[in-house]
């Protein structure tokens, strides 16, 4: 038996960092996908190879390398295998269009695609179970994941997330726009940036509390604008959100350069996305201005991704019973 | 009779734009000065020459060119002449270390120096009167001036200004720091930027109101830190203030580049100053890191000014009775 599943990555549209203090964040699925091809094999081994990481590793009950970068994928595959009560081994090939460690939910997309592909060998997939299994794998990758990445990759579309209160689905109503992402080439450390912001907020609480309040109202306004298809408002609010992120100290020269290059080339809005201190920017573009913005960003960034907004989460692309 | 007076320029340390909505701004005198050399001459003409503008113009009761860029200086000189009941003519030479039209209060410094030099021909200068006369000249230059520029140029030091509520003096207690300013080379239009911010605020009031609140608390915290000599706090609050200005849409690629170059080279804090959309950045530097920051900025800006904070306002530098 063989099955192939794919799952989208995500981008944080607004609210990163502020989410740590209980403010809402909006995550959106983008149509850069991870893909898992799964075949049953004799024995009980699960062999996983990643085309992008150029590694292959075999896991058996007697020999589990918990330090392997593929260990979380093994966990997803093994939990899914138990779910369908499969006793055979698995051969899994992973490919991904998502840049790794860029805050685009690459690891979750891989786990979601893997869990779905394994389950599809015997059952119709249940999204709740797929997301839950991927969440277990995410715990290995991130320690204390928010659950945003596995949720958005499983269901697609966009969600409003509030820490401790879970997810609200946003009914996207967007036409003729795409996201464009560009990498500063500067590696980011989420933990370091979160600690830096915590320190600044502890020192200047009275000044920054209203900034957090602004971020909260802003995220709710963006959610409304996404449902109404008001792309001008989304863009302008992204720009404001970038300023708030600059105020809490997570922007850099390289991020600002990409942000303003995108805006100056005609993007509706542009901001850093994710932890900051490096990493990526995201710009919202009308499709007619995409080539212009892409050209501008490519002059400065080696990795520019056009990312259509993906209403579809995980999908089973192929299934055969041999 | 001859006298020479000089008066300092200013920089807005924090609070620009937010001041329009009634929030406090802090202005600080910097030791880049305008200088007026005044001599009495026969007749009733007032002849003014500006070394920097390379123009000279004569004003007499019968012939007043109200369109001359020197007309505001004439108004300051003439009001000061009336104040001391002088009936002779005047020959006035203006020099200035301040970049014109850069938001550094160059026109006010020229008017303050001129009024003081004229009054000094016969009387001990009264700062209240000097400032008032310069304010009349400023009305010609700016239409509806806030009064910040003539006040800070007359008295020196730093002030906290709230629209409609006037000025509060800040007792500066700073050691071993200087300001460094760098020009983007992009001309700014204060009117345009104020209109842009007004429009954004009208559209996104609920999101931006807390940003204005943050700016208000921030300015008060900066005032305290200036009195306590807490330069680390001043720098960090300048950085936060820059983010708030980014949020209201008045930053640009060129401003961000200079801001981050200054910060990366060791400035305690750096932000755009004044209207934005172009114009200058200001950085607070410990004196030991000044050369480093200056070098970094000079790679990108043709006009970099080291500006010591000036506790002294207008001064009479020279006076002779021939």
HADDOCK unambig.tbl for C-alpha pairs under 7 A between the chains (distance, minus, plus):
assign (segid A and resid 206 and name CA) (segid B and resid 217 and name CA) 6.96 0.50 0.50
assign (segid A and resid 207 and name CA) (segid B and resid 214 and name CA) 4.97 0.50 0.50
assign (segid A and resid 207 and name CA) (segid B and resid 217 and name CA) 5.67 0.50 0.50
assign (segid A and resid 207 and name CA) (segid B and resid 218 and name CA) 5.54 0.50 0.50
assign (segid A and resid 208 and name CA) (segid B and resid 214 and name CA) 6.52 0.50 0.50
assign (segid A and resid 210 and name CA) (segid B and resid 210 and name CA) 4.88 0.50 0.50
assign (segid A and resid 210 and name CA) (segid B and resid 211 and name CA) 6.32 0.50 0.50
assign (segid A and resid 210 and name CA) (segid B and resid 213 and name CA) 6.55 0.50 0.50
assign (segid A and resid 210 and name CA) (segid B and resid 214 and name CA) 5.47 0.50 0.50
assign (segid A and resid 211 and name CA) (segid B and resid 210 and name CA) 6.31 0.50 0.50
assign (segid A and resid 211 and name CA) (segid B and resid 211 and name CA) 5.79 0.50 0.50
assign (segid A and resid 211 and name CA) (segid B and resid 214 and name CA) 6.49 0.50 0.50
assign (segid A and resid 213 and name CA) (segid B and resid 210 and name CA) 6.54 0.50 0.50
assign (segid A and resid 214 and name CA) (segid B and resid 207 and name CA) 4.97 0.50 0.50
assign (segid A and resid 214 and name CA) (segid B and resid 208 and name CA) 6.51 0.50 0.50
assign (segid A and resid 214 and name CA) (segid B and resid 210 and name CA) 5.47 0.50 0.50
assign (segid A and resid 214 and name CA) (segid B and resid 211 and name CA) 6.48 0.50 0.50
assign (segid A and resid 217 and name CA) (segid B and resid 206 and name CA) 6.98 0.50 0.50
assign (segid A and resid 217 and name CA) (segid B and resid 207 and name CA) 5.67 0.50 0.50
assign (segid A and resid 218 and name CA) (segid B and resid 207 and name CA) 5.54 0.50 0.50
assign (segid A and resid 239 and name CA) (segid B and resid 247 and name CA) 6.75 0.50 0.50
assign (segid A and resid 240 and name CA) (segid B and resid 247 and name CA) 4.25 0.50 0.50
assign (segid A and resid 240 and name CA) (segid B and resid 248 and name CA) 6.50 0.50 0.50
assign (segid A and resid 241 and name CA) (segid B and resid 247 and name CA) 6.73 0.50 0.50
assign (segid A and resid 242 and name CA) (segid B and resid 247 and name CA) 6.73 0.50 0.50
assign (segid A and resid 243 and name CA) (segid B and resid 243 and name CA) 4.89 0.50 0.50
assign (segid A and resid 243 and name CA) (segid B and resid 244 and name CA) 5.96 0.50 0.50
assign (segid A and resid 243 and name CA) (segid B and resid 246 and name CA) 4.60 0.50 0.50
assign (segid A and resid 243 and name CA) (segid B and resid 247 and name CA) 3.78 0.50 0.50
assign (segid A and resid 244 and name CA) (segid B and resid 243 and name CA) 5.97 0.50 0.50
assign (segid A and resid 244 and name CA) (segid B and resid 244 and name CA) 6.37 0.50 0.50
assign (segid A and resid 244 and name CA) (segid B and resid 247 and name CA) 5.94 0.50 0.50
assign (segid A and resid 246 and name CA) (segid B and resid 243 and name CA) 4.60 0.50 0.50
assign (segid A and resid 247 and name CA) (segid B and resid 239 and name CA) 6.76 0.50 0.50
assign (segid A and resid 247 and name CA) (segid B and resid 240 and name CA) 4.25 0.50 0.50
assign (segid A and resid 247 and name CA) (segid B and resid 241 and name CA) 6.72 0.50 0.50
assign (segid A and resid 247 and name CA) (segid B and resid 242 and name CA) 6.74 0.50 0.50
assign (segid A and resid 247 and name CA) (segid B and resid 243 and name CA) 3.81 0.50 0.50
assign (segid A and resid 247 and name CA) (segid B and resid 244 and name CA) 5.93 0.50 0.50
assign (segid A and resid 248 and name CA) (segid B and resid 240 and name CA) 6.51 0.50 0.50
assign (segid A and resid 252 and name CA) (segid B and resid 260 and name CA) 6.88 0.50 0.50
assign (segid A and resid 253 and name CA) (segid B and resid 257 and name CA) 6.24 0.50 0.50
assign (segid A and resid 253 and name CA) (segid B and resid 260 and name CA) 5.34 0.50 0.50
assign (segid A and resid 256 and name CA) (segid B and resid 256 and name CA) 6.49 0.50 0.50
assign (segid A and resid 257 and name CA) (segid B and resid 253 and name CA) 6.23 0.50 0.50
assign (segid A and resid 260 and name CA) (segid B and resid 252 and name CA) 6.89 0.50 0.50
assign (segid A and resid 260 and name CA) (segid B and resid 253 and name CA) 5.34 0.50 0.50
